[in-house]
Amino acid sequence: MAATKYNARDCFFEVEDFLNPGTWVALRTATGGSGEGGIHTFSLSHEYETTDTTTFGSAGRAEGQNMQEGKSITLEGFRLKDPATGALDAGMALVEAQAARLGADSLVGFRFAAPGDTTWEVWADAYYQLGDQGGGNNDKVGWTCTITRSGPSTTAAKP
């Protein structure tokens, strides 16, 4: 079958529970399964640090090499909260708690996959930073976080 477009809403995102390493909790994007989805936008970013390798022999043409590559992903959506108990969505609550942790404790796993993938892309160590929350008179409360990889990516089988 030929490659085809796929829906961003069908991608999967999971945060590792720092209190139970190896346990993954979904940041929900769709309404099926465990309730209303909160995430509605994501953006995977790549950053590069380069070095200039230009010499006199380059004859006036710039030369360089990539020396470092970084990745981060920004998730945006609606902040989900149980009106009866006040409890946040489980995935969002973990992200918010993780974002408050500092030093070595600030690193915990993150993984994501596109629909149909048989493997997760896993960031065994990633740090989490919250973005703006809020809204206007006729808005639902927004929620944003940026997750940045620390170290290499790996993969894991996706059931």
C-alpha positions in Angstrom: 0.0 0.0 0.0 1.3 3.5 -0.8 2.1 6.0 1.9 -0.8 8.2 2.8 -1.7 11.1 5.0 -2.8 10.4 8.6 -4.7 12.3 11.2 -2.8 14.2 13.9 -5.7 13.4 16.3 -4.9 9.7 16.0 -1.4 10.0 17.3 -0.5 8.6 20.7 1.4 10.4 23.6 2.3 8.9 26.9 4.2 10.1 30.0 6.0 7.7 32.4 4.7 7.8 36.0 7.6 8.9 38.1 6.1 7.2 41.1 5.8 3.9 39.2 8.6 3.6 36.7 7.7 1.6 33.7 4.0 2.6 34.0 2.8 4.8 31.1 -0.2 7.2 31.2 -1.9 8.5 28.1 -2.2 12.2 27.2 -5.5 11.7 25.4 -6.1 13.0 21.9 -9.4 11.3 21.0 -12.8 10.8 22.5 -12.9 7.0 22.2 -12.0 4.7 25.1 -11.4 6.5 28.4 -13.4 9.7 27.9 -13.0 13.1 26.4 -9.6 13.9 24.8 -7.8 17.1 25.8 -4.9 17.4 23.4 -5.8 18.9 20.0 -2.5 20.1 18.6 1.2 19.0 18.7 4.4 20.1 17.1 7.6 18.0 17.0 10.6 20.3 16.8 14.2 19.6 15.8 17.2 21.8 16.8 20.7 21.5 15.5 24.0 22.9 16.6 26.6 23.2 13.9 30.3 23.9 13.6 31.9 25.9 10.8 34.5 23.8 8.9 35.3 26.4 6.3 39.0 26.7 5.3 40.9 28.7 2.7 40.5 25.6 0.5 36.7 26.1 0.6 37.2 28.8 -2.0 34.7 31.2 -0.5 32.0 28.5 -0.1 30.8 27.9 3.5 31.2 24.5 4.9 29.9 23.0 8.1 28.7 19.9 10.0 25.9 19.1 12.4 27.4 18.5 15.8 24.4 18.2 18.0 20.7 17.4 17.5 17.9 18.0 19.9 14.2 17.2 19.9 11.2 18.6 21.7 7.4 18.3 21.3 4.8 20.8 22.3 1.3 19.5 23.2 -1.6 21.9 23.4 -5.3 21.4 24.2 -7.9 21.8 26.8 -7.2 21.4 30.5 -9.4 18.5 31.7 -10.7 18.4 35.3 -13.4 16.3 36.9 -16.1 18.8 38.1 -17.2 16.5 40.9 -13.8 15.7 42.4 -11.6 18.5 41.1 -9.1 15.8 39.9 -7.1 16.6 36.8 -6.9 14.2 33.9 -4.4 11.6 34.9 -1.9 12.3 32.1 -2.1 16.1 32.6 -1.7 15.7 36.4 1.5 13.7 35.9 2.9 16.3 33.5 2.1 19.1 35.8 3.7 17.3 38.8 6.8 16.4 36.7 7.2 20.0 35.5 7.6 21.0 39.2 10.5 18.5 39.8 14.1 19.8 39.6 17.5 18.4 38.9 17.9 14.7 38.2 14.3 14.3 39.4 13.1 16.4 36.4 13.8 13.6 34.0 11.2 10.9 33.2 10.2 9.0 30.2 8.0 10.1 27.3 6.8 8.1 24.3 4.8 8.7 21.2 3.6 7.0 18.0 1.6 7.7 14.8 -1.4 5.6 14.0 -0.5 2.2 12.6 3.0 2.3 14.2 4.2 -1.0 15.7 6.8 0.8 17.8 6.9 3.7 20.1 9.6 6.4 19.8 10.8 6.6 23.4 12.6 9.4 25.2 13.9 7.5 28.3 14.9 10.9 29.8 12.9 14.0 29.1 12.0 17.1 31.0 8.7 18.8 31.0 7.8 22.5 31.0 4.3 23.9 31.3 3.1 26.7 29.1 0.2 29.1 29.3 -3.1 28.1 30.8 -6.2 30.1 30.5 -8.8 31.5 28.2 -11.3 34.3 27.5 -14.9 34.8 28.3 -16.3 32.2 25.8 -13.3 29.8 25.9 -12.5 26.5 27.5 -9.4 26.6 29.6 -6.3 25.9 27.5 -3.3 23.8 28.5 0.2 23.6 27.0 3.4 21.7 27.8 6.7 21.3 26.1 8.6 18.0 26.5 12.3 18.1 25.6 14.4 15.0 25.0 17.6 14.6 27.1 19.9 12.1 25.5 19.1 9.6 22.7 15.8 8.3 21.5 15.1 4.6 21.6 12.1 2.4 20.5 9.9 -0.1 22.2 7.3 -2.5 20.8 3.7 -1.1 20.8 1.0 -3.5 21.5 
